[in-house]
Amino acid sequence: MAASSKFVGAASALAISAALVSSGAIVTTVAGVATAQAATVSRIEVRGNTRVDAQTVRDNIGITPGKPFSNGDIDAATKRLFATGLFSDVRISQSGGALVVTVNENQVVNQVIFQGNKKIKDPALQNAVQLKPRAAFDQATLDADTEAVRAAYRNVGRSDATVNSRLMDLGEGRVNVVFEINEGDRTKIAKINFVGNQAFGNRRLSDVISTKKSNPLSWLTRNDVYSEDRLRADEEALRRFYYNRGYADFRVVSSTADLDPATNDYTINITVEEGEKYTFGGVQIESSVEGVDTAQLNGLVKSREGDTYSAKDVEDSIIKVSEKVAGQGYAFAKVEPRGDRNFENHTISVTYAIDQGPRAYVERIEIRGNEKTRDFVIRREFDVSEGDAFNQVLIQRAKRRLERLEFFQTVNISTAPGSQPDQVILVVDVIEKPTGEFSIGGGYTTGGESPGPTVEGSITERNFLGRGQYIRLGAGGGLDNNRTYSFSFTEPYFLGQRVSAGFDIFKRQSGVKDKYDTDLTGGTIRFGLPITEELTAGVAYNLTREEYEIDGDAKLPNGEYDPSEISKAFADAAEKSPWIKSSVSWSLTYNTIDDVKNPRDGIYAKFNQEYAGIGGDANFLKTTVKASYYKTLLDELDVVGLVGVGAGHIEGFGGDDLRVFDTFKNTQDMIRGFKYAGIGPRDANTDDKKGSFLGGNTYLNASVETQFPIPVIPESLGIRGAFFADAATLFGSDLKGSDGIDVEGEKMEWRASVGASIMWASPFGPLRFDYAVPVKKVDGDQVQNFNFGMSSKF
């Protein structure tokens, strides 16, 4: 029996040792116990520990003096002690009536030190490694951390950076971990070559992918950094681009990145096979689920026979039909598209089949990788919760919502079996990216109330405290004591609902040169409600204190205003200031734009009304509407057409005339080629017209534009050209007949202009240079051919 016991004990020790060696752990020797079946001891002795309390060791072995234990119990005790991460070696043996546990303690990390790093600061590298001060040292973790530091440098374009790690023994079981870094030179992307593309030119495809060719401003944008993960994402972006434009057979044959050691530059080659272009054939809905009326669902399908095939239209149709069917009580119904491809006439007929899916429920949602973002911020983007029916369509929509947050580099949602056959675990893996920004920049504008140079700085956080909230603090200034201060806060899920709520506080000091100075202080409380994916409603309360003062250049020596320099309307309004404007506003916004930063297809339309008269000094109802329609005219040449229209009307009430500061003034967004406040009703008593334009009660405007790449300029710089034609009219004035004001030009008269533009999607924001020539104007209009400034598309 004793021989058998010794043999079993030796075999057990050998098995444990082999397992530990295969997993990279240090070999542990487990001595045989007296009997193969069970043994007892009167006490447990712990040896070799210096920092770890002996009782901590006893608590982790699970063997109690006086109670029988077996070799399996010793195996389990050894594994538990290793799992604590506190020990590099564990030996358990029996000596008489005692169980002896001998341990070798892991060294403890005192400090993690980075040497030679300049491009990536210590805090960023500390976040990349797992070893932390006061944690147990582990060689496997050190090896992984060394590779993580190398990866961090690859992510900023320094693929040839070298990283070596070493230990500084401080005695008493403490070590410093030192990473010695040679950052090397920054790698660049010299060329991006596309092979096999016929339908779309290299410029158009270069705009689709996120990897860009290096240019003089790449040090700001950092979009010329080669990354294998980014290249894989670019492949997917190309697939979606082609699939949404009729090329259902498209595939990426290969994508490679070749590094030239002599220049430290990458050349990226992407070979594609486009295939034929398809249109939609027949489109229908079929259902095998009893009670589903397919006739009621036809209006939800976005794909139409004869239209260019689009995978996005199919996906959107699946979501719409799935939501409708689920809302009718068929929680487990699934919608799957079945395509019938006709290779002869290049059509794809699509049948949306509604079938009864397997009964599966979401057991739990497991979120991983979110060190900053709170779990609830991720969970609220799902339309399913624990216990709900599993719906793959809703899962994919949640993925798109999470990606649109711009909080994460990557979002991956997978499934794992639950505790029961009909249970599913959703696993959400995210990799976070920085969401805070500090920016400072300058600019110059030739139009508006405050032309001239400006400088602005701001601090923005899009994921404040990991709660998904948006805050922005900004300040800026320019010539003539122009100052701006602002603070904004937005909670995207107010009271746990998909309703945004926020407020803005601002102070603006500006003025129209040689006319008047303004000092505006106020704030807004606002709410936003998404009605559909494309339609959003908003409501806000606005309170502003407005103070105006006539500029010294528009005054006579006695301090009175000079009627030859500025209209009496401005002088009267300034004399009665400060004014309080208390108003509510509401809006509807419809947006199907494909890319807000660089739109090529879609519609943006907004209707807005402001009612002032809830207390305060202003009493009016102001209505504005604007719409822009983008359409790609030539895919291969990347030529985009734009048609824009707008209108506005303000109506005073309550027996008070409209203030001159409430009326509409023409801007470059209304019509180019004319000065700010340079058309429309004016005071004929003002001789030089400097302060004569009073603004109008009503405006109408329209614009057509063709945008195109400029061949001689690299596409990576983001510079495009445009030709445009504008037309507008600004008319109507409540000031006609006022004492001392002789209004002329209040009738509806159209102006028109044509011109050319250069648009630059710069790292500082969208900039635009316009040169316009009026082809139709009215006597007294003030012309301004050249305009330059920041451009906001919407």
Buried (B, 14 or more C-beta within 10 A) or exposed (E): EEEEBBEBBEEBBEEBBEEBEEEEBBEBBBBBBEBBEEBBBEEBBBEBBEBBEBEBBBEBBEBEBEEEBBBEBBBBBBBBBBEBEBBBBBBBBBEEEBBBBBBEBBBBBBBBEBEEBEBBEEEBBEEBBEBEEEBBBBEEBBEEBBEBBBEBBBBBBBBBBEBEBEBEEEEEBBBBBBBBBBBBEBBBBBEBEBEEBEBBBBBBBBBBBEBBBBBEBBEEBEBBBBBEEBBEBBBEBBBBBBBBBBBBBBBBEEBEBEBEEEEBBBBBBBBBBBBEBBBBBEBEBEBEBEEBEBEEBEEBBBBEEEEEBBBBBBBBBBBBBBBBBBEBEBBBBBBEBEBEBEEEEBBBBBBBBBEEBEEBBBBBBEBEBBEBBBEEBBBBBBBBEEEBBBBBBBBBBBBEBBBEBEBBBBBBBEBEEBEEEEBBBBBBBBBBEEBEEEEEBEBEBBBBBBBBEBEBBBBBBBBBEBBBBBBBBBBBBBEBEBEBBBBBBBBBBBEEEEBBBBBBBBBBBBBBBBBBBBBBBBBBBBBBBEEEBBBBBBEBBBBBBBBBEBBEEBBEEEEEBBBBBBBBBBBBBBEEBEBBBBBBBBBBBBBBBEEEEBBBBBBBBBBBBBBBBBEBBBBBBBBBBBBBBBEBEEBEBBBBBBBBBBBBBBBBEEEEBBBBBBBBBBBBBBBBBBBBBBBBBBBBBBEEBBBBBBBBBBBBBBBBBBBBBBEEBBBBBBBBBBEBBBBBBBBBBBBEEBEEBBBBBBEEBBBBBBBEBBBBBBBBBBBBBBBBEBBEBBEBBBBBBEBBBBBEBE
